[in-house]
Amino acid sequence: GMMIDEATAERLLKTGLVGYENDVSRLVKVKLTQGQFDALVSFAYNLGARTLSTSTLLRKLNAGDYAGAADEFLRWNKAGGKVLNGLTRRREAERALFLS
């Protein structure tokens, strides 16, 4: 595979995340803490902004149900219909960040 230096990798990650940050800002209609925003950007980065846009998580959040939205993270731990430990850990971390 192609090799890139650390600075290039950092720049690519940052510029890639800007799109997801913009998506979260556009989709969310309620006030967010930095932790909530960061958790949602991580979720959108992993699953896509389209998935976030049609999710119960977003619907609950925009209705002001922050606790209900937090619990929705945990439902997104499957790939191909199977629960994956890595996704379970990621969603638990995102939920914890959202609640921090």
C-alpha positions in Angstrom: 0.0 0.0 0.0 0.9 3.6 -0.2 3.0 5.1 2.6 2.3 8.7 3.8 3.9 10.6 6.6 2.1 11.3 9.9 1.5 15.0 9.1 -0.2 14.0 5.9 -2.3 11.4 7.7 -3.4 14.0 10.3 -4.3 16.5 7.6 -6.3 13.9 5.6 -8.2 12.8 8.8 -9.0 16.4 9.8 -10.2 17.4 6.3 -12.2 14.2 6.1 -13.9 14.9 9.4 -14.9 18.4 8.4 -17.6 17.0 6.2 -19.0 14.9 9.0 -18.8 17.9 11.4 -20.8 19.9 8.9 -23.4 17.1 8.5 -23.9 16.9 12.3 -24.2 20.6 12.5 -26.8 20.6 9.7 -28.9 17.7 11.0 -29.0 18.4 14.7 -31.5 21.1 15.7 -30.8 21.2 19.5 -27.9 22.5 21.5 -25.0 20.1 22.0 -22.1 19.9 24.4 -18.7 19.3 22.8 -18.9 15.6 24.0 -22.3 15.2 22.3 -21.0 16.7 19.1 -17.9 14.6 19.1 -19.8 11.4 19.7 -22.2 12.2 16.8 -19.3 13.0 14.5 -17.7 9.6 15.3 -21.0 7.9 14.7 -21.5 9.7 11.4 -17.9 9.0 10.3 -18.4 5.2 11.0 -21.9 4.8 9.6 -22.4 7.7 7.3 -24.4 10.9 7.6 -27.3 9.3 5.7 -27.6 6.7 8.4 -27.6 9.3 11.1 -30.1 11.4 9.2 -32.8 8.7 9.2 -32.0 7.3 12.7 -34.2 7.1 15.8 -31.1 8.5 17.6 -31.4 11.8 15.7 -35.2 11.9 16.0 -35.0 11.5 19.8 -32.2 14.0 20.0 -34.0 16.7 18.0 -37.1 16.1 20.1 -35.0 17.0 23.2 -34.7 13.4 24.5 -31.0 13.4 25.2 -31.1 10.3 27.4 -33.1 8.4 24.8 -30.7 9.4 22.1 -27.7 8.3 24.2 -29.2 4.8 24.5 -29.8 4.6 20.7 -26.0 4.4 20.2 -25.9 0.9 21.7 -28.3 -0.4 19.0 -25.8 0.1 16.2 -23.4 -2.7 17.1 -24.1 -5.1 14.3 -22.6 -5.8 10.8 -24.2 -8.3 8.5 -26.8 -9.0 11.2 -24.1 -10.1 13.7 -23.1 -8.3 16.9 -19.5 -7.4 16.7 -17.4 -6.8 19.9 -15.5 -3.9 18.2 -18.7 -2.1 17.3 -20.1 -2.7 20.7 -17.1 -1.1 22.3 -17.1 1.8 19.9 -20.8 2.5 20.5 -20.3 2.2 24.3 -17.4 4.7 24.0 -19.6 7.1 21.8 -22.4 6.9 24.3 -20.1 7.6 27.2 -18.6 10.6 25.3 -22.2 11.8 24.5 -23.1 11.6 28.2 -19.8 13.3 29.4 
